[in-house]
Amino acid sequence: MRTTLVIGAGLSGLMGALALAEAGLQPLVLAKGQGATHWTAGTVDVWGADERTPRRAIHEIGATHPQHPYALIGARAVEEAIARFCALTEAARYPYVGGLERNVLLPTAAGALRPVALLPVTMAAGDVRLGGEMLIAGFRELRDFYPLFIAANLVAQGVAARGVYLTIPAAFRRREYTTVILARMFDDPAFRAEIGRQLRAQRGSATRIGLPAILGLRDPLGVVADLQHASGAQVFEIPTLPPSVPGMRLFTILRDAIEHSGGRFQIGSEVLRGHGEERRLIAVWSEAAARHQEHRVERLLLATGGIAGGGIRADHMGIIRETALDLPVRAPANRADWFSPRFLDPAGHAIYTAGVPVDPCLRPIDMHGEPVYTNVAVAGATLGATDTVRERSRSGVSIATGWAAGRILAGNAL
């Protein structure tokens, strides 16, 4: 029996699978592991490369960059995808706030300021433009989150801030502390009640308190509300290094919505190759225990990520290939052109624009511009054509093209 497949469980794959599931196509999501949700901040960057608002950028990008993913699907499709994403998180009691009219400036775990378009409401009070003194609080046991360092860097940028360390209550002491372990501790009312008392004692004149983004896995809004009531200040989360608790929350929301609409997941199944006939993909094979599992294909969404996600790789000979279906890849032909001589070159590095070329229906095309497979659509970082990290558009591109690709596949009479 032929089925609808999605390869990849990052934001683009999940949004595409949601569109397919809501169309009644019961997609099967195949992925070699958890997607980028687990190692990104859990915020949505739509555009941050210049001073334009995200809305203005997505409306203007086609004039200067017609192959940009936003230009391929159009501004209306981008806005539709963002609206569906916000409605989904709102319904799941983990609403995202912000929008396309301006970026919000949030502190990072290094004390830098990062512009984002959409953010979980648990981070909303972190917008530095709100003013007032910030108290940055953390735990010595949590590696790579240093409140005093963060506060010092914020002060250097003109933000009133100071840092303190909190003490883990004796009843909750253990040998190992990770972001996930601490998030589960915050799910316990007794733990957060003690932390709330410490925050009130340390607050001083601060009107806002920033904590690492570990404020619960089950009910982060409830945790924030309890801490705000106990401390007498607004509380917000600051993204940490992976694993990302906000990203895990987001993955759970998307997975549950997909499964509720009839979709299925098979994590730990890397797609190794595909077979097509007469410009249609017929079957793919994924890795399984001691064998390769065959999947007959009706329609397929490819969202395995670009260079950073492992969906596109280069070998020792400098040959760049797409790893799942061996689709054509557009990239600089000469390895000498992959990287700029300057690591922090504002123009970025050309290799990060490598991706699968597509037509306006997001179908992969060959060197003559003809569809390789008419029943395949490509989304997310696999598209290439631009450096989304440099543009600060990666999650926005993933959400928008994933949703658009799913809708296109669902609407095609295949």
N, C-alpha and C positions, 0 to 999 in steps of 0.2 A: 504494500500500500504506500502511495506517495504521501508526503507530508510537507508541512511548512516548517522550515528550519531557520534559526537565527544562530549565527556563529559569533560568540562573544558575549560576555556578561558585564561589560562596562555600561556607562550611561547611554551611549548610542544604541547598543544592542538591547538594553532593557526598554528604552523608549520605543524602539521599533517593535519589540516583542509585545509591548502593551498595545500599540496600534493594531497589530495583527490579531491579538487575542480579543480585543474589543470588537473586531470585525467578524468574530466567530470562527477564526481559522486555526485555533488551538496550536500555536507554535511550540516547537521543541527547541529550547535554548541549549546549545552545546558550547562548552567553554573548558579550556584547559585548567582554569583556576578562577578565583574571584577576580572581578574586574577592577578598574581604576577607582571605583568608589571607596575601596578599602584603604587606599593610600593617598587620596587627595583630601582637601580641606572640608569638603561637603558644602562649599559655596558654589555659586554659578557665575563665572566670568563670561560676559557676553562680548564686551569690547573694552580694552583698556590701553590700546597702543598710542592713543593721542588724546587730545582734550575734547573730542567729540563725545556726545552722549551715545550710549549704546544704540538707541533708536535711530539717531541720525546716521551713525556708522553703517548699520545694516541696510538703510535705505540708499546710501551713497556708494557702497562698496562696489556695486556692479559697474559703475562708470570708470573706475580705475583698475579693477581686478575682476574681469568677467568670469574667471575660472574659480573664484573663491567659493567655498561651500555655501556661504550666505547668498551669493549672487545666483548660484545654480538653482536654489529652491525658491528664492524670492523673499522679500521682507515680510510679506503677509504670512508665508508658511513659517518663518521664524517666530513671529508673534503668536501664531496659533499654537506652536509647540510649547512656547514659554507659558502660555495661558493654561494649557492642559497640565503641564508640570505643576504649576501653582495650585490648580484645582485639586490635583491628586494629593499633594502634601497637606493642603488645608483639610481635606476629608479625613486624612490619617492623623489629625491632631498634631502635626509637626509642620506648621505653616512656614512658607518662605515669604519674606517681605522684601521690599525694595522694588525695583522695576527697571524699565528701559529709559527713564527720563534722566537719570543720573547714577553715577557710581557712589557707593558708600566706601569710606576709608576705614579699614579694620586693622588693628594691630596683629602682627604675626608672632610666632614663638621666638623670633629673634628681635622683636621690637621695631621691625620695619612697618611701614604703612602700605596696605595692599588694597587697590580698588576692586570692588565686586559689585555686580548688578543685583543679584539675588542672594539672600542669606537666610539661614534658619532663624526663626524669631529668638531662639536662645542666644544668638550672637548680636542681636539688634542694638543693644545698649552699648556695644563696643565702638560704635561710630564716633571717631575722634572729634567730628564736627559738633557733637552735642555739648562739648565744653564740660567744665567741672573737673575736679581731681579724680584720678583713677587710682585704685589700689589693686595691684597685681599680686595675686596670692597663688601659692603652689605648695608642693610637697617635696622635700629633699629626696624622698624615695623614688620620685618619678623622674627618670632620666630625660635629659634634653629639654627640660622646661625650667628655666631659671628666672624667677620673678624679679630679682634685683637687676639682672642683666637686661631684661625686657624693659623695666621701668627706666633704667639709665638711658637706654636708646630712645625711648619715647620723650624723655626730658630733653635730650639733645635735639629733638625735632620740634620743640616748643609745646609739648603736651605735658600737663601737670600729672605726675605719676610717682608712685613709690611702690616698692616691692616688699613682701613679707613671706615667710614660710609658715605653714600650718603643721600641726602635729596630728598624726593618725592616732585615733583613740586606741587604748591598750587592747580592748576587746576585739579590734579588727587588725591587729598586727600580724604580719606573716612574712615569709622570707622573700617573696617575689612580688613586685608591683609593676603592672603594665597598665596601659590606658584602659584596656577591657576589664581587668580585675578591679581597678578603681571605679570604673563606671558602674560595675555591679555593686560595689560598696555604697555608692550614692543612691542606688535603688532601695537601700535599707533606711527607713525613717530614723532609726536611732543614730546611724552614722551621720546623716546630713543634719540632724538636730545638733550634734556636737560640733560639727564644722560651722554651722550657723552661729553658735555661741562664740566660737573663736573669731569669726569674721566681725561680729558686732564689737568684740573687745579690741580688734586691730583697726577698725574702720577709720577712726579719727574724723577728719573733715572730708573724707572721700564720699562722693555721691554715686560712684559706680565702682563695682568690684569685678575684675577680670580673673577668671579661673581657667585652667586647662579644659579643653573640650571633652570632659569625661563625666558630665552631669547626668548620668543614668542612661541605660539602654531602653528601659520599658516606658518611662514617662518623664522625659526631660523637661517638659513644661511644668510638671508638678514639682520636680526637684528645684528648678529655678524659682518658682513661686515660694516654696518653703524657705529657701536661702534668702530671698529678698525680704520676706517677712521677719526672719530671725535677725538679719544683719541691719535692716533699716536702710539699705541702699539697693540700687539697681544692680543686677548680677548678669554677667554675660560670659560666654565661652570664647576662648582663644584656641584656634586649631593647633594641634600638636603634630609631631612626626608620626608616621604610621605605626600601628594600625589606627585608622581614623574612626573614632566612635561616631561622629556625625555622618561619615560616609557609610558606616555599617547600618545606621538607622535608615538612611535613604535607600540602600540596597534592599532592606527588609520591606520597606513600603512598596517599592516597585515589584519585588518578587511576589509579595502577597497579592497585589492587584492583578498581576499576570496570571498567577495560579487561580485566583478567584474567577477569572474570565476564561479558564480552560487551558492555559498554557502549562508547560512542563519544563523542568530543568534537569540537565545532566552535567553536573560540574565534575571536572577531572577527565573530560573526553576531548582531547585535542584533535581537531580535524586535520588529517594528514594529506589528503588528496581528493580530487573530484574527477568525474567523468561526464562528458557532454557529447551530444549528437545534434547536428543541424542547429547550432546556436542555442541549444537548450541544455541546461545542466540536468543530468539524469540521476546521478547518485554521488554521495560523498562517503568517505570512510573515516571513522574516528577511532582513536586509540581506546582499547578496552583490555580487560585482563587476559593476557596471553593470546590476544587475537585483535583483528581489526573489525570493527562493527560497521556494517553497511547501512546507509540510510537512503532510501529512495526519495527523490526531491520533486515536489510540485513547484515550490517557490522558495527562494533563500535570500536572507539578508546577511551580508558580510560586514561585521563590525569588530574586527580583531585588533584594531589599533594600528598606529603607524610604527615608525622606528622605535619609539619609546615603549610601545605596548607589545612588541614582538610580532606583530602582524606582517611587518616588512623587515627583512633581514638582508645583510650583506655578508658574503663569504670572503675568504682570504684572497680570492682573485678579484675582488671588487665588483662582483656581480650581485645586483640587488634583485630580490624576488619577493613576491607575495606568497606567504607560507601555506595557506589553506588550499587554494584552488589554482595556484600558479598563474595568476592573472598578470597581464602586462602592468609594468610599473613605470611611471614617469619620474625620472630623477636625473641629476647631472651625470653625464656619461663618464667624465674623468674624475677619478678619486681626488685629484688635486683641487677640484672645485667643490668638494663636499663641505669643507670647513673654511671659515675666514681665518686669516693669520692671527686675528685678535680674538681671544676667547669671549670677551664681553662686547663684541662688536654689536652696535645698535641694530644693524641690519640682519643679525642672526646668522645662522649657518644653513647653507642650501640643502644639506642632507635631510633636514627636518621638514622640508616641503615635499619629500618623496611620497608618492602615493599612487593609487590606481586611478587612471583617467576614466571619466564617466561622461555620459550624455545627459541632456536635461532631465531624463527620467532616472538618473543615478545608476544606470546600467553600465557595467564595465565595457570599455570599447578598445578595439585594437588600433594599430598604427594608422589604419585607413579611416578611423572614425566609426566603424561598424560595431554593433553590439557583439561582445564575445558570447554572452548568454542573455537571452531576452527575459529569462525568469529569475535573474539575480539583480539585487540592488546593493549598493555599497554606501556605508555611512560612517560618520565619525572620523577619527584620525587616519583611517585607512584611505580616505579620499586624498589626503595630501593637498598639494597646490598652494599651501600657505603654511607659515610657522605659527600655529595657534598658541604656543607657549609665549612667544615674543609678543603676539598681539593681545594676550590675555583674553583669549576667546575660546579656549579649548572645551570647557564644559558647555558653553553656549552652542558651539558647533555640534558637539555630540548630541545634545538634547534635540536641537532643531533638525539635523539631518537624519537622526535615528527615527524620530517621529514621522518626518516627511517620507523617508524610504519605506517605513511600514505602511503608511497610508497609500503610497504608490503601488506597492505590491498587493495590498488588499483590494485595490480598485482595478487591477489588471485582470482581464479575462484570459486565464492561462490554460 
